């Protein structure tokens, strides 16, 4: 019984502490190497896709090496499949549940409090997550954590197969546990795949057809800097006052769209929504957060009259009646 407890505790600590530390050190190494990459040869979507692949495969490899080494050195393992393999399932399940929750409730809004909860659910991962978050690589954090835990489980299973210490699946409980583990691994593949579908699609498209000139490489942080009515936003301006003017906040059409189109409808808003500009100037000091998120991701009226939630979510918001006009490409 003592050996079972020791195995369970050390297995969980290795996954929840050692792997995050190693991934953080690896991320610092990648950041140091990143500066030597000739970025002019690649588009932003290609770089983001390459970064995602490196994070996914690198985390899987690190987790696999740690798991294989741990399995070799641990000595006596529990004889029951439950005690031996359940500690491999728990971290994966824990991270997977959080990933599903943040994808459902954040709804594509990277300023949602759900991302903060996701970041701090494992304190050892905080530095790793904050580096990725500040770089706009939210999805990479989900992928890295899940792949690290999956790699650990795969590493242990490979070591047991090579050393012939794998518990045979004659018992019904062992078979059920393995079936559950298989279902869990399928979920691990599906969830990051859904979260990263835009990164993969845009990256492969750019690799195949070349760089885009539409400016769809703008991040949410870029959008906040060029939002309407903000100083030095660089938006196009008319030579004279627009003939169409909106002066009442309640009558202003709510706008949303793709990042590539944001500078276009942002310039339109700045030229036409005069009442909104005056409101922003009068209230921008009252709430730093809403002022920063204004006209991009703010949920506060009237700063949410203009948003940029990207193509997929913009269509959903239009269908749900949360916005009036969207600027996007036609559905594929």
N, C-alpha and C positions, 0 to 999 in steps of 0.2 A: 504493500500500500504506500509506503514511504517513497519507493522508487517511482511509483505512478505519479504521486504529487510532484516530485522533483522534476520529472519529465514534462508534466503539463505546465508547471510554472516556468521552467527554463525555455520551453518551446515558445510560450506566449511572449516572454520577455525578449527572446531573440527576434521574433517577428515585429513586435511593437516598439522596440528600442534600437536594437543593433541595425536592422535594415534601414529605418529612417535616417540614422546617423550616417551610414555608408552612402545612401542616396544623396544626402545633403552634401557630403564631401565630393561625391561624383559630380553633382551639379555645379559646385564651385570650379571644378576642373574643366567642365564643359564651357563655363562662362569665360574662363581664361583662354581657352582654345578658340572660342567663337570670334574673338577680335581679329584673328589671323585669316578668317575665311573671307575671300573676295566676294562680298555680298552683291556687287554690281552684276555679277554673272547670273544671279537668281532673282526672281520676283519674291515679293513678301509672302505670297501664298505657298510658293515652293519651299521657302525657308521654314515657314511654319509647319508644313507637312514633314520636312526632314527632321525638324526639332521634335515633332510628335513621335516619329518613328524611333529616333534615338532614345527618347525618354521611355517609350514602351519596351523596346528590346533591351535597353540597358538595365531597366528595373527588373525585367524578367531574368536577365543574366545574373545580376547581383543577388537577387532572391534565390536563384537556383544554386549558385556557388555557396551561399550561406547555408541553405538547407542541406545540401550534400555534405558539407563539412560538419555541420551540427550532427547529422545522422551518424557519421563515422565516429565522432568523438563522444557521443552521449553515453555509450556503454549499454547498460541494461535498459531495455525499453519495456513498456507494459505489454503483457501477453494478449490483452483484449483489444479488439479493433477500435472500440469506442474510445478507450483511454489513449490509444496511440494516435488515432487520426482525427478525433474531434478537435484537438488544439490547432490542427491545420485548417479546419473549417471556420472556426470562430472569427479570426481576424478578417478573412475574406467576406464572410457574411456581414460582419460589422461595417466594413467599408462599403460593401455593396448596398446595404440598406440606406446608408447615408447618401450615397451617390444617387440612388433612386429618389430619395426625398428632396435633395437639392435640385434635381432636374425637374421634378414635378412642381414644387412650390416656388422656386426662383423664377421659373418661366422665362428663361433666357436673360433675366436681368442680373447682371454681374454685380450690381450694387445691393442686391437683396441681402438681408441679415442672415439668410440661410447659408450663404457662402462663408460668413464669419463663423457660424456654428460648425460648419464642415471643417474649417481650418483648425479650430481648437479642439476637435474631438479627440485628437492624439497630440498632446503638447510637444512630443519629440519631433513631430512633423511640421511644427509651426514655421521654423526658419525656411525649410524647403518650400512649404506652401506659399509663404509671403514673397519669396523671390519669384516664383512662377506667377503669383497673382499680380505683382507690380509690373511684370512683363506682359500682362494680358493673357497668360497661358493657363487659364482656369481649368480647361479640360485636361491638360497635361498632368495636373495634380491628381485628378481622379484616376487617370490611366496609370500613372507611376505607382501610386499606392496599391492599387489592385494587382498590377503585374508583379510588384515586389512580393506580395503575399502568395500569389499563385506560383511564382518561381520557387519560393521556399518549399511549398507543398510538392511541386514537381521534383525538386532536388532531393528531398527525402525519399520519395517513391523510387526515383532512379537509383539511389544508393542502396535501397533495400532490394531492388531487383538484381543489382549487380552483386550484392553480398548474399543473396538467397535468404534474406530475413523477412521477406514480405509475408504478411499473414494471408493464408489462402482464403478464398471466399466460399468455403463450404457452409459456414454458418449463415443462417438467414439474416442475422443482424449485420454481419459483415457485408453481405451483398446489398442490403438496404442502405448501409452507410456509404458504400461506394457509388450506388446509384444516386444518392443525394449529393455526393461530392461532384459527380459528373454533371448533374443538373445545375449545380452551383457554378461550375466552371463554364458551362454554356452561358449562364447569366452574366458572368464576368466578361465574356466575349461580346455579348449583345449590348450591355449597358454602355461600356466605353465606345462601342461602335456607333451607337445612337448619338452619344454626346459629341463624338468627333467627326460625325458624318460630313459636316460642312468643311472642316479642315482637310479631310481626305479628298472630298470632291473637288474643292477649289485647287488643292495642291496638284492633283493628278491632271486637272484641266489645264493648269498653267504649264506643267511639264510638257504636256502634249501640244498645246497651241502657242506657248510663249507668254510673255508678260502681258498683263492687262494694262491699258492706259486709262481706265475709267476711275482709278482712285479707290477701288474697293479694298485697298489694304489699310484704310483708315481704322484705327482702333477706337474704342470708346473714349479713351483719354484724348485722342486727337479731336474727336467730335466735340468734346466739352470745351476745347480751346477755340474752335471755329464756330461755336454756336451763335445764333443771331443775338445782336445787341451787346456782345462781349467785346472788350477792347482788343484791337489789333487782330480781329478774327480772319481778315483776309478775304472776306466774302465780296462778290461782285456788287457794285453799286450803280444805280441809274444816274444819269446826268441831271435829271430833273425829278420832281416829285411824281410818284405814280398816280395815275388817274383813279385807280381802284384803291380805296382805303377802308380799313376796318378800325373802328374806334371803340367798339363795345366788346368787352372780353367774351360775353356770353354768345355773341353771334359769330365769333371767329371759327372757321372750319378747323377741326382738329386734324393735324397732319402727321404722317408716319411714313417710313420707307426704308430703302436699302442704304447702306453707307455710301455707295458710289453716287447716289442721287442727293445725299444730304446737303452738300454745298449749293446745289441748285435750289431746292425748296427752302433751304436756310436763307439764301439771298432774297428769295421771294417774300418770306416772312418779314425780314428786316425792312424791306421796302414798303410793305403793305400793312402789316400789323402794328400800326403806330401806338395804339392803346397798350399793346402788350409790352412794347419797348419802354414806354413811360412807367408802366407798373414795375418792370424789372429794375429800372434805375432807382425808383423810389424805395424798393424793398430788398435790394440785393445784399445789404449789410445785415438784415434782420435774421437771416438763417444761412450760415455758411454752407451747410450741406446742400440745401435746396438751391442755393445760388450756384453752386458748383455743378449740380446735375441739371440745371435749368435747360429746357428745350432739347434734352437728350434722353434722360432717364428719370426725371423727377416725377413723383406721383402726386405732387401738390398742385392744385389749381391756382392760378392759370399757367404756372410754369410747365405743366404737362400738356398744354395745348399742342405743342410741337415735340415729337419724340423721334428717336431713330432706333427701332427695335429689330432691324434687319428684315430681310424679305419674308422668311417663313412666318415669323411672329407678326409682322405687319399685316399679312393676309388674315391671320387668325383674329387680330384685333379689329380688322375691318368687318369680318363676318359676325363677330360678337358685338358690334356696334360701339366699340371703344374708340374708334377714330372715324373720320369722315372721308378723307382722301389719302391714298398711299401712292408713293412714287417707287415703283419696283418693275423688274422685268416680268414679262408674261409667264404664267406657270409652265413648267416643262412637262 
